[in-house]
């Protein structure tokens, strides 16, 4: 329930003190031949399930390229890597 909302619109309600379930500590993307390699690192994860790697051809519509299983609950540094095959310009 939201008071003062007079029109239909997209609204996200969250506790301002609530932290995101993942602390991202590093993120890089590089090309390797015709592939795109996404590397990232988390410093902490709380009740995380998965990471969805997405791309877009137009910057507006997004397509899932792959899914990586998350650690779930972790207080140590975790490294992840995903290789997207295929060439062409993508967001």
Buried (B, 14 or more C-beta within 10 A) or exposed (E): EEEEEEEEEEEEEEEEEEEEBBBEEEEEEEEEEEEBBBBBBBBBBBEBEEBEBEBEEEEEEEEEBBEEEBBEEBEEEBEBEBEBEEEEEBE
